[in-house]
């Protein structure tokens, strides 16, 4: 069964969409069948993997409002092992249309549940807000990945996000967990970055990834060419960092799965 990861941070400019695109592409580069779900009305994840903007295309909006299945809206990408559930600007209206809808918080969860057997990883790019779209993503997700910039106000707003996760765990999705916190735009040469990293490690413990994502020109250029950085410049520092991050997360998931099986076996003895 596939694992669903929601990449989220309501604070803008932290590399959220960049992380969603390149984490999904890095899983795919490891020959793992992956689906990237664009749940952000800005639809930058969609254009970031080469899909031209087309407001008439079946999209996340149509899935959430019940106009089509997720399978019907999925688009192939030019990159092997990577598919896309795209977004269009129509998604802006979904939050309003769903206000009084049945199971409004579970629309994305219901849609993606049917795809778990097809994909090893489903990566959701959430909007930079704690709205109904993000709520749908978090209810659907097994785990959350939070990208954070190594800056003075790094923890600003994170308490609100963690409180939201706890409320979702209590009311909608008891299994959701914080999978990883990823430092982005990281420059290890600065004292500030090192200090922020130390502070975050004290706060998040082993949830803070060992892998950091550096500031990298090729990483910044790649979206304008409609390509993940692993396809744009596979030897760049940005590409290498995201491949390393994907492998770190896969190792974590394997270790957690092994530990869970061991606990289950011990409990039956």
C-alpha positions, 0 to 999 in steps of 0.5 A: 500500500502506498504512503501518502505524504503532505508537504505543507507549511502555511508560511510562504517562501520556504521551498514547499512546492520545490520540495514537493516537486523534487521529492516526488521526482527523486522517488521516481528517479529511484524507480519507485512509482510516484504520484504528485498531487497538486492541491495548490490553486497556484498550480506551480507543481503542475507547471514544475513538471512540464504540464502546460496551464489549461483551465479546462483540464480535469484536475484536483478541483474536479476530484474534490467536487465529485465531478470525476475520479482521481484516476480520470484526472491523472496526467502522465509526465515526461519523467518515468515513474512519475504521474501528476494529479494537476491543479488549475486556478479553478481550485480556488473555488473548491473551498467555497463549494465544499463548505456545506458538502457531505464529507467535505474534509474527506474528499481527497482522502476518499479519492486517493485511497483508491490509488494506494495500490498503484503508487508507492508514494503519493506526494501532496503539494498543499497550499500555503494556508490552513484552509479546507484544501490543506485540511483535505490533504492532511486528512488524506495523508499518512504523514507530513513533511514540513520544509523550513527555511533556516532563518530567524523566524523559522518557528513562526507559525509552526505551533499553529500547524502542529496544533492543527495536526493534533486536532486532525489526529483527534477528529479525522485522521488518528494515524497522521504523524509528523514524518520529517522537517527539512531545512531548505535554502540552507547555507552552512557557512553562516552562523545563523543557519547553524544556530537555527539548525541546532534550535530546530533539532532541540525542538523536533529531535530526530524528526529534523532530517539530516539532509539539508537542501542548499541554496542552489542556482540550478534548483531555482532555475529548474521550474522555469523550464518545467523540469524537476532539478534531477532532470534539469541538472542531475549533478547539481547540489540541489539534485543530489540533496533531494535524492539524498532526502528521498533515500533518507525518508525511504530508510526511515519508512522502512525502519518504522515498518520493520519496528512495527512488525517486530512489535506486532510479533512480540505482542502475539507471543 
